[in-house]
Amino acid sequence: MDGKTPNGIPLVNGTIPFEVRQQMRTGCYEYIEGFGTPYGYPPSLAAGIVFLVLFGLTMVGQTIQMAWKRTWWCSVFAVGSLTEVIGWAGRTWSAKCPYNTNAFLMQITTLIIAPTFYTAGVYVLLGRFIQLLGRDSSVLSPRVYLFVFVTCDVISLVIQAIGGGMASVAAAQENGNTTPGTNIMVAGIIFQMASITVFVLCGADFVRRTIRKNLLQSLKGTVVPLLGAMIFSVICIYVRSIYRTIELLQGWSGYLITTERYFIALDGAMMVLAVAIFNFVHPGWFLPGAKSAVRGKVDGDAGSFTELRSPRQTPRS
């Protein structure tokens, strides 16, 4: 049966012709009930705007505090927030143009990449704690933490990017097979999940050693809130990682990936919390500097992370 949709899209035998669907992928057409989007639902405009504002405010807050305290390594939190802003701008665009492929790709690539900047910041922060508390607090040195886990993040991102690109190209074709690309993407997210799990175990060992040996007694009390913020951020990142792994294992038509409320709660909200906590407990204010915190000599990797110190933070001999 031929005809038209309520917003004037032509129908042939009750379906939208392939040529018209191609136009919908590059243009801006309102959601048509019964005709699926790349998401499996029409994205929420309200959610897109809310997260745009939240990540935008977080980015501004991180940038101001980073510049004020000259903690340049904290730029990873600002860059991650900027990446989230771009991703949620894509979802806001999709709320108006739910069939547009560019809007879909814009959000899926950036929202997969963004948490990597947050994990990099946490890796550096844990390294700074180890440097301050000494090697008795950790099984690995700060330098090893940064090298191993950032390398794992980069590898996982490359794998996910390759898989995501293949799946997206297939999805834009008539009867395209998205399975190979999806499988590669799943392999990347599982690898990332495994590396984060190892980091969580190493972080738990750090906390155990710190408590058991009363190592925090050598520092001023302001470091404790920052340690708590780091643990909270890692938990949020880990929850998001678990969600993303299960989501992609179910495939592009799975229940999780086609239900927006789970994405909002377990990706968007988790990432806001993971980075926003450092707006209130920023390393520039709470991490001991050159003049301050260590009462007694800190046994650390002398060369590790010195390149991350600002001139104001460089220890005086």
Legacy VTK file of the C-alpha trace (Angstrom):
# vtk DataFile Version 3.0
C-alpha trace
ASCII
DATASET POLYDATA
POINTS 317 float
0.000 0.000 0.000
1.390 3.341 -1.074
0.851 6.556 0.817
2.630 9.010 3.068
3.675 9.262 6.691
2.033 11.958 8.876
4.925 14.326 8.068
4.773 13.721 4.310
7.414 11.011 3.760
6.333 8.808 0.806
5.605 5.117 1.426
5.843 2.203 -0.998
4.103 -0.966 0.137
4.011 0.440 3.666
7.761 1.089 3.865
10.037 4.050 3.189
12.001 3.548 -0.075
15.761 3.102 0.280
16.484 6.297 -1.664
14.313 8.287 0.737
15.962 6.640 3.752
19.319 7.746 2.365
18.024 11.314 2.237
16.800 10.984 5.815
20.295 9.924 6.883
21.792 13.167 5.601
18.899 15.560 6.211
16.695 16.492 9.143
13.399 14.652 9.463
11.204 14.381 12.521
10.672 11.032 14.201
8.120 8.803 12.457
6.272 6.389 14.725
6.993 2.817 13.658
10.171 3.636 11.705
13.272 2.977 13.773
16.206 5.315 14.317
19.888 4.285 14.678
19.326 4.480 18.447
16.210 2.334 18.521
14.322 5.328 19.942
14.052 9.100 19.419
16.679 10.681 21.734
15.405 12.980 24.470
15.898 16.679 23.765
15.615 17.523 27.473
18.323 15.004 28.422
20.601 16.337 25.693
20.273 19.913 26.907
20.707 18.989 30.589
23.924 17.054 29.978
25.221 19.740 27.623
24.858 22.250 30.454
26.301 19.943 33.139
29.378 18.953 31.152
29.817 22.524 29.929
29.833 23.861 33.494
32.214 21.098 34.535
34.573 21.946 31.671
34.594 25.641 32.622
35.142 24.837 36.313
38.002 22.474 35.537
39.659 24.952 33.178
39.503 27.840 35.658
40.862 25.803 38.584
43.564 24.188 36.438
44.801 27.624 35.316
44.476 29.129 38.807
46.512 26.389 40.498
48.726 25.638 37.476
47.944 21.939 37.643
48.245 21.486 33.904
47.936 17.716 34.013
44.323 18.254 35.136
43.606 19.400 31.583
42.547 15.801 30.898
39.389 16.427 32.948
38.567 19.555 30.931
39.286 17.844 27.606
37.162 14.858 28.615
34.308 17.203 29.500
34.670 19.010 26.164
34.440 15.650 24.407
31.288 14.861 26.370
29.858 18.251 25.359
30.419 17.390 21.690
28.804 13.987 22.192
25.731 15.359 23.918
25.483 18.076 21.266
25.228 15.211 18.790
22.432 13.617 20.804
20.642 16.974 21.046
20.938 17.259 17.269
19.559 13.721 16.985
16.552 14.689 19.099
15.551 17.018 16.264
16.951 14.892 13.405
16.816 11.288 14.726
17.634 9.664 11.372
20.719 11.772 10.619
23.791 9.531 10.437
26.294 12.330 11.074
24.578 13.252 14.337
24.565 9.607 15.409
28.249 9.089 14.573
29.159 12.384 16.262
27.741 11.216 19.584
28.749 7.569 19.506
32.430 8.247 18.773
32.896 11.053 21.293
30.933 9.442 24.132
33.030 6.289 23.789
36.295 8.268 23.811
35.504 10.806 26.571
35.863 8.521 29.633
39.418 7.690 28.557
40.493 11.212 29.518
38.932 10.747 32.963
40.681 7.425 33.523
43.975 9.027 32.450
43.460 11.716 35.096
42.764 9.095 37.737
45.893 7.154 36.708
48.013 10.284 37.151
46.326 11.127 40.449
47.000 7.680 41.878
50.600 8.062 40.762
50.860 11.338 42.681
49.508 9.659 45.805
52.062 6.868 45.466
54.809 9.440 44.985
53.752 11.224 48.170
53.188 8.144 50.322
56.149 6.143 49.060
56.547 2.815 47.308
55.322 0.986 50.402
51.849 2.121 49.339
51.852 0.361 45.969
52.982 -2.735 44.165
53.758 -0.624 41.058
55.570 2.672 40.534
53.698 5.791 39.311
55.479 5.623 35.971
54.406 2.022 35.407
50.788 2.820 36.296
50.639 5.630 33.756
52.400 3.746 30.961
50.556 0.436 31.295
47.016 1.668 31.785
47.098 4.593 29.337
48.539 2.226 26.720
45.694 -0.210 27.385
43.162 2.604 27.009
44.642 3.690 23.679
44.633 0.110 22.362
41.009 -0.396 23.374
39.992 2.890 21.747
41.679 1.979 18.458
39.886 -1.376 18.431
36.541 0.251 19.238
37.059 2.931 16.582
37.776 0.331 13.902
34.762 -1.749 14.892
32.490 1.257 15.223
33.512 2.559 11.800
32.851 -0.799 10.158
29.465 -1.155 11.867
28.434 2.394 10.972
29.316 1.959 7.286
27.364 -1.302 7.191
24.374 0.293 8.898
24.215 2.965 6.187
23.912 0.320 3.459
20.816 -1.529 2.319
20.828 -4.868 4.180
24.311 -4.093 5.509
25.869 -6.604 7.906
26.883 -4.862 11.138
27.945 -8.067 12.909
31.718 -8.043 12.074
32.125 -4.416 13.127
30.059 -4.949 16.250
32.150 -7.969 17.260
35.366 -5.946 16.901
33.828 -3.104 18.909
32.793 -5.544 21.644
36.347 -6.929 21.747
37.647 -3.405 22.329
35.223 -2.642 25.136
35.911 -5.998 26.812
39.646 -5.285 26.664
39.011 -1.864 28.204
36.834 -3.438 30.874
39.599 -5.922 31.696
42.242 -3.182 32.004
39.994 -1.061 34.235
39.317 -4.129 36.384
43.056 -4.646 36.867
43.427 -0.961 37.749
40.590 -1.208 40.279
42.338 -4.181 41.901
45.631 -2.252 42.019
43.805 0.746 43.461
42.179 -1.449 46.096
45.621 -2.788 47.005
46.879 0.808 47.319
44.035 1.677 49.718
44.649 -1.500 51.727
48.371 -0.808 52.078
47.741 2.850 52.943
45.285 1.987 55.712
47.218 -0.966 57.080
50.485 0.973 57.325
48.889 4.261 58.465
50.667 6.060 55.640
48.198 8.949 55.591
49.557 10.030 58.966
52.549 11.499 57.129
50.335 13.927 55.214
48.076 16.792 56.093
44.402 15.967 56.363
43.379 17.776 53.174
44.557 14.835 51.088
41.871 12.522 52.505
38.922 14.166 50.670
40.887 13.949 47.413
41.553 10.256 47.985
37.836 9.758 48.603
37.002 11.698 45.425
39.356 9.513 43.408
37.746 6.332 44.755
34.260 7.710 44.022
35.275 8.645 40.467
36.738 5.196 39.805
33.515 3.545 41.009
31.446 5.694 38.619
33.770 4.931 35.699
33.673 1.221 36.513
29.858 1.152 36.670
29.734 2.826 33.271
32.251 0.341 31.883
30.174 -2.629 33.081
27.056 -1.128 31.509
28.769 -0.450 28.178
30.194 -3.977 28.044
26.822 -5.646 28.636
25.124 -3.186 26.276
27.356 -4.018 23.316
27.335 -7.740 24.074
23.568 -7.620 23.527
24.111 -6.091 20.064
22.686 -3.031 18.312
19.128 -4.263 18.784
19.582 -5.342 22.411
17.408 -4.177 25.270
19.976 -1.907 26.936
21.153 -0.083 23.835
17.575 0.587 22.680
16.372 1.877 26.075
17.486 5.464 26.629
16.910 5.664 30.379
19.735 3.189 30.992
22.108 5.247 28.868
21.146 8.421 30.723
21.570 6.834 34.167
24.544 4.523 33.597
26.585 6.514 31.091
25.632 10.195 31.182
25.002 10.501 34.921
27.971 8.305 35.867
30.352 10.406 33.778
29.001 13.677 35.183
29.567 12.394 38.718
32.998 10.952 37.857
34.368 14.317 36.735
32.200 16.806 38.658
33.528 15.492 41.980
36.907 16.999 41.014
35.287 20.415 40.606
34.519 20.366 44.320
37.638 18.442 45.385
40.134 19.673 42.821
43.700 18.276 42.965
45.080 21.812 42.696
43.599 22.694 46.094
43.802 19.362 47.894
46.956 17.698 46.574
49.951 18.559 48.782
52.390 20.918 47.094
56.003 21.771 47.523
55.808 23.666 50.772
53.247 21.704 52.540
52.032 18.409 53.127
54.659 15.885 53.865
55.781 15.784 57.455
58.923 13.773 57.086
60.669 12.511 54.017
58.511 11.013 51.293
59.943 7.846 49.840
58.943 7.927 46.181
60.077 7.409 42.665
62.187 10.544 42.480
62.011 10.848 38.735
58.387 9.830 38.302
55.882 12.471 37.306
58.305 15.364 37.789
57.332 16.462 34.330
53.795 16.868 35.619
54.786 19.298 38.349
54.252 22.976 37.800
56.947 25.474 38.779
55.058 26.199 41.995
54.917 22.521 42.866
58.531 21.589 42.228
60.205 20.521 45.471
62.985 22.737 46.658
66.250 21.170 47.571
LINES 1 318
317 0 1 2 3 4 5 6 7 8 9 10 11 12 13 14 15 16 17 18 19 20 21 22 23 24 25 26 27 28 29 30 31 32 33 34 35 36 37 38 39 40 41 42 43 44 45 46 47 48 49 50 51 52 53 54 55 56 57 58 59 60 61 62 63 64 65 66 67 68 69 70 71 72 73 74 75 76 77 78 79 80 81 82 83 84 85 86 87 88 89 90 91 92 93 94 95 96 97 98 99 100 101 102 103 104 105 106 107 108 109 110 111 112 113 114 115 116 117 118 119 120 121 122 123 124 125 126 127 128 129 130 131 132 133 134 135 136 137 138 139 140 141 142 143 144 145 146 147 148 149 150 151 152 153 154 155 156 157 158 159 160 161 162 163 164 165 166 167 168 169 170 171 172 173 174 175 176 177 178 179 180 181 182 183 184 185 186 187 188 189 190 191 192 193 194 195 196 197 198 199 200 201 202 203 204 205 206 207 208 209 210 211 212 213 214 215 216 217 218 219 220 221 222 223 224 225 226 227 228 229 230 231 232 233 234 235 236 237 238 239 240 241 242 243 244 245 246 247 248 249 250 251 252 253 254 255 256 257 258 259 260 261 262 263 264 265 266 267 268 269 270 271 272 273 274 275 276 277 278 279 280 281 282 283 284 285 286 287 288 289 290 291 292 293 294 295 296 297 298 299 300 301 302 303 304 305 306 307 308 309 310 311 312 313 314 315 316
